[in-house]
Amino acid sequence: MATATFDTLAFSEELRAAGVPEVQAKAHAKALSAIANEKLVSQEYLDTRLKELEYRLTLRLGGMMAASVAVVAALVKL
């Protein structure tokens, strides 16, 4: 799974600009980066996954429609 990118340096600098001590800013950036890399995914991954699911759904729907037509055709013959 491709993870989203997280700019730890920019985050750390933003915290430092807000008055957070450097050691704490780096610790916060490191912790948030670990969470982001574990839980977040990239837009490309989502797009790929959605296309795969769309393909599977299309195949499943096509199969159900073919089965329905076959059942109706069999019932008409009776």
N, C-alpha and C positions, 0 to 999 in steps of 0.2 A: 504494500500500500504506500503510495506516495504521500509524503507529509507536506503540510503547508510550511512556508518559510517564516521564520521569526527572527527579526533583527535584534539580537541581544545588545549590541553596542548602542544602537539608537535608543532602545528602551532604557538602558543604564544611564545614558547621557541625559535623557528626559527626566529621569528620577533625580539625578544630580543637580540639574537645573532647578528642580523644585525644592532643593534643600536636603535631600536624602544623602547621608554619608556614603562615600564611594564603596566601602565594604558591603554595606547593606544593599546598595543599588545593584552591585554585581551579583549578590546572593539572590535578590529578587529576580533579576534577569535570567539567571541560571535555572531557578526553580520554574519560572513561567515557561522558559524554553523547553524544559523537560516535559511539562504538561502539554504544551502546544504540539510538540513532535509526537507525543503518544496519542493524543485525542483528535487532532485536527487533520484534515486531508486537503489536498490541493483541488483546485477547480478542474484540472485535467482529469484527475482520478474520478471525480464525480461525473463528469461528462462521459467518460469511457464506461463507467458502471451503468449509467442510465441508458446508454445505447445498447449495452448487453441485455439489460432487463427488458428494454423495448423489443428487441429481437426475439427473446424468449416468449414474451407475451404475445407477439404477433404469431409465432409458430403455434402456441397453445390455442389461441383463438381460431386460427385456421384449421387446426385439427378438430376442434369442437364443431365448427361449422360443417366440415366434411362429414363428421359422424352424424350430425343432425340431418343433413341432406340424405344420407344413406338410410337413416331410420324412416324419414318421411317417404322416401322412394319405396322402401320395403312395405310400409303400411298402405301405400297407394296400390301396390300389386295385390294386396289381400282383398 
